[in-house]
Amino acid sequence: MVSKELDNVDKGILYLLQKDARRNTTEDMAKRVGVSSSTVANRIKDLEERGVILSYHPIIRYTKTGLGHHLLVTATVPLRDRDEMLDDIMEVSGIVSSRELLTNKENLSLEVVGHTSEDIEDTLDALDSLGVDIERMEMMKQERTNPYNHFGKEFANEEDAG
């Protein structure tokens, strides 16, 4: 399938959604990118249908929710089985995100949370039983994100944003 080029309106919308999808209404975005709110809604729907926008996720500070153990786990899974394994991996209790990496070894990054160290151990045991080789674990303190400004900060009329 040929990928449709993003125009400046799409880029501005993507920038604003990445910046703060929860607080940017279609009306707000329309004013900032210079189109109607119905155009913004249609563009978002089109971007979702094309697979450009996959989902909307908040960044959660897990320590504030009582989940005091937050880790990044780097793992290796067999390349030939990775796609099939990911569905099972994402069903493991405590796994909140995964990132596939284009390497032979250490080709999977998993975000793991739990109330206790025993919760983390249970998650790691479940991953081991699926054939996931844990390479490295790191305690995570905080996550921050930033919109990719090349998507259209300049098309989102950033200066006029109250």
C-alpha positions in Angstrom: 0.0 0.0 0.0 1.3 3.4 -1.0 1.6 5.8 1.9 -0.1 9.1 1.5 2.1 12.2 2.1 1.3 14.2 5.2 0.4 17.8 4.4 0.9 20.8 6.7 -2.6 20.4 8.3 -1.9 16.7 9.1 1.5 17.6 10.5 0.0 20.4 12.7 -2.6 18.0 14.0 -0.1 15.3 14.8 2.1 17.8 16.6 -0.8 19.0 18.7 -2.0 15.5 19.5 1.5 14.5 20.6 1.8 17.6 22.7 -1.4 17.1 24.6 -4.2 15.0 23.0 -6.4 15.2 26.1 -6.6 18.9 26.2 -6.6 19.8 22.5 -10.1 19.7 21.2 -10.9 19.6 17.5 -12.0 23.2 17.8 -8.7 24.3 19.4 -6.7 22.4 16.8 -8.8 23.9 14.0 -8.0 27.4 15.1 -4.3 26.6 15.3 -4.0 24.8 12.0 -6.4 27.1 10.1 -9.2 24.7 9.1 -12.7 23.8 10.5 -13.2 21.5 13.4 -15.0 19.0 11.2 -11.9 19.0 8.9 -9.7 18.2 12.0 -12.1 15.4 13.1 -12.0 14.0 9.5 -8.3 14.2 9.3 -7.8 12.5 12.7 -10.1 9.7 11.6 -8.2 9.3 8.3 -4.9 9.2 10.2 -6.2 6.5 12.5 -7.6 4.5 9.6 -4.3 4.7 7.7 -2.5 3.5 10.8 -0.5 6.7 11.3 -2.1 7.2 14.7 -2.2 3.8 16.5 -3.6 4.9 19.9 -3.6 7.5 22.7 -1.9 6.7 25.9 -1.4 8.8 29.0 2.0 8.8 30.7 1.4 7.5 34.2 3.6 8.1 37.2 3.2 4.6 38.6 4.6 5.4 42.0 1.6 7.7 42.6 -0.7 4.8 42.0 0.9 2.4 44.5 2.9 0.5 41.9 6.3 1.2 43.3 8.3 -1.0 41.1 8.8 0.3 37.6 11.4 -1.3 35.3 12.7 -1.2 31.8 13.6 -4.7 30.7 15.7 -5.4 27.7 15.2 -8.9 26.3 15.9 -11.1 23.3 13.3 -13.1 21.5 13.9 -15.3 18.4 13.3 -13.1 15.4 11.3 -15.8 13.6 8.9 -16.0 16.6 8.8 -12.3 17.7 5.5 -11.3 16.1 3.7 -14.3 17.4 5.3 -14.0 20.9 4.4 -10.3 21.3 0.7 -11.0 21.7 1.4 -13.5 24.5 4.0 -11.2 26.1 1.5 -8.3 26.2 -0.9 -10.5 28.1 1.5 -11.1 30.9 0.5 -9.3 34.1 2.7 -6.3 34.8 3.7 -5.6 31.1 2.5 -2.1 30.1 4.4 -1.5 26.9 6.7 -3.1 24.4 9.1 -1.8 21.8 10.5 -4.0 19.0 14.1 -3.2 18.2 15.8 -3.9 14.9 18.7 -5.9 16.3 19.4 -9.7 16.5 20.1 -9.6 20.3 18.3 -7.3 22.8 15.6 -6.9 20.2 12.7 -6.2 22.7 12.3 -3.4 25.3 9.5 -4.0 27.9 8.1 -1.7 30.5 7.1 -3.6 33.6 5.3 -2.4 36.7 4.3 -4.1 40.0 3.3 -3.4 43.6 6.1 -5.5 45.0 9.3 -7.2 44.0 7.4 -10.4 44.1 5.0 -9.0 41.4 8.1 -8.2 39.2 9.5 -11.7 39.8 6.2 -13.3 38.8 6.2 -11.2 35.6 9.8 -12.2 34.8 9.0 -15.9 35.5 6.0 -15.6 33.1 8.3 -14.0 30.4 10.9 -16.8 30.9 8.2 -19.5 30.4 7.3 -17.8 27.1 11.0 -18.1 25.9 11.9 -14.5 26.5 15.6 -14.1 27.4 16.1 -11.2 29.9 19.3 -9.4 29.1 19.1 -6.3 31.3 16.8 -4.6 33.9 16.8 -1.0 34.9 14.7 0.8 37.5 12.8 3.6 35.9 12.4 6.9 37.7 10.4 9.1 35.3 9.3 9.2 31.7 8.8 12.3 29.6 7.7 12.7 26.0 7.9 15.5 23.6 6.2 15.9 20.2 8.3 15.5 17.2 8.5 19.1 16.1 9.1 18.3 12.5 5.5 17.1 12.4 4.4 20.7 12.4 5.1 22.9 15.3 5.2 25.7 12.8 1.9 24.6 11.3 0.2 24.5 14.7 0.5 28.3 15.2 2.4 27.7 18.4 2.9 31.4 19.1 -0.8 32.1 19.5 -1.4 29.2 22.0 -2.6 31.1 25.1 
